[in-house]
Amino acid sequence: MARLQSCPPLAIRSGHDGWLFDESGYRYFDSVSSWWVNILGHTNHRITEAIVRQANELSHVMLGGCTHEPAVKLAERLALKTGQHLGHVFFASDGSSAVEIALKQCFHAKAIQGQTARKRFACLRNSYHGETIGALSVTDVPLFQNSYRALLNDTIIIDSPDNRANNENEALKALSDLLEKQGHELCALIIEPRVQCGGGMSMHSAQYLRQVRQLTRQHGVYLIADEIAVGCGRTGTFFAWEQVNEADWPDAVLLSKGITGGNLPLSVVLSSEEIFESFLSDDFTRGFLHSHSYTGNPIACAAANVVLDYFDEGLEDTIHQQSKFLSHAFSRFDGDSRISGLRQCGMILAFDVKDAGENFAERFHLQGRTEEILTRPIGNTVYLMPPYVLSQELADFLADAIAKCLDKVLNRC
Ligand SMILES: Cc1ncc(COP(=O)(O)O)c(C=O)c1O
């Protein structure tokens, strides 16, 4: 915890739209939507009102043996957004618990179908799917894994595609070879569609994902699309998968983070008819047994229903416009010899800093504080994942602030 001395936490008192205000009255633009959750900015009054209304009606009831309108409504609306391809919704409390559920469902469904040799999972190199034991097992970030190696499952790691390396064909070949050789051992492959966020914002095409879907189908391996970070409009469409193939969905899609607009913890696992049918039995031991105390909390579901209202009212068009503001503002970095890999997917923009020097991420973050911006580079990768509240003026402000941070941090190396 020695870092707390060099980088003391900011004591935040309030937040409005994209801005956070600290105890001393200084402001910071939250350029990373507070770990990618506050997609509609801070203190969104429509969501707050819905939360208060729901809290005055029913603040919680267990989903075991009970149900309630906010959860049913949310499940039906989400299923509709997949064109009913994923018509079954399992609620949980956070991203990692959604990952755990999806992994368990895939393993258990295959076992029920008699495919008991399928005991392993696969994930992409540099993937990030959370830090509980199951989720950490399908994460490929040594920093988070190293201390817990002995506890983790034996996951197969597959080379990941990365636009910067122009290597999608090689990545597909690696997947295809792996499936030929070991596909029979696998119950599921888990991926972050379009952008591997926690691993450093590496991006790939929808075409790559189309091929992944085909290959996993050919080999009877379930495909889990972890849209915990990239869902809820982040890549331009509500589900990133909409850009891939609206007629052929993964077997499960996960959402969390933005689903309540950063107001309350909630996650969902949307799954296919085949997975659901596997558990449909009077035999208790065949059922999918998994519960969290706060599963499907009505207040969280009420907040999520407001987020979906925004999408029904045309938020995707707004996101499209705002992502153009972002690319316009950051076009000034094009050709900047201090950086490489300037890239964007919807409301995610990133670049890599060359010769970043030691402790770059912390130094950049601290400099950001003095430029009125909250930023958290991943290693030498500077990225923006702002709330969907941008004007051209705000996007220009962000580009100015990032440019000043870059100048000052690199000149000090
Ligand atoms: C793609 C992805 N999956 C899972 C998680 C884990 O979510 P949580 O932190 O809510 O457990 C994250 C968190 O950043 C994520 O980015």
The ligand as an SDF file (V2000), in Angstrom:
LIG
                    3D

 16 16  0  0  0  0  0  0  0  0999 V2000
  -14.6830   -7.8360  -19.9580 C   0  0  0  0  0  0  0  0  0  0  0  0
  -14.8420   -7.8930  -18.4670 C   0  0  0  0  0  0  0  0  0  0  0  0
  -15.3620   -8.9910  -17.8940 N   0  0  0  0  0  0  0  0  0  0  0  0
  -15.5370   -9.0900  -16.5700 C   0  0  0  0  0  0  0  0  0  0  0  0
  -15.1790   -8.0660  -15.7280 C   0  0  0  0  0  0  0  0  0  0  0  0
  -15.3690   -8.2070  -14.2460 C   0  0  0  0  0  0  0  0  0  0  0  0
  -16.4000   -7.3700  -13.8160 O   0  0  0  0  0  0  0  0  0  0  0  0
  -16.4710   -6.9430  -12.2680 P   0  0  0  0  0  0  0  0  0  0  0  0
  -15.3240   -6.0410  -12.0290 O   0  0  0  0  0  0  0  0  0  0  0  0
  -17.7960   -6.2470  -12.1410 O   0  0  0  0  0  0  0  0  0  0  0  0
  -16.4060   -8.1950  -11.4770 O   0  0  0  0  0  0  0  0  0  0  0  0
  -14.6180   -6.9120  -16.2740 C   0  0  0  0  0  0  0  0  0  0  0  0
  -14.1850   -5.8030  -15.3980 C   0  0  0  0  0  0  0  0  0  0  0  0
  -13.5030   -4.8900  -15.7870 O   0  0  0  0  0  0  0  0  0  0  0  0
  -14.4390   -6.8180  -17.6820 C   0  0  0  0  0  0  0  0  0  0  0  0
  -13.8850   -5.7410  -18.2580 O   0  0  0  0  0  0  0  0  0  0  0  0
  1  2  1  0
  2  3  1  0
  2 15  2  0
  3  4  2  0
  4  5  1  0
  5  6  1  0
  5 12  2  0
  6  7  1  0
  7  8  1  0
  8  9  2  0
  8 10  1  0
  8 11  1  0
 12 13  1  0
 12 15  1  0
 13 14  2  0
 15 16  1  0
M  END
$$$$
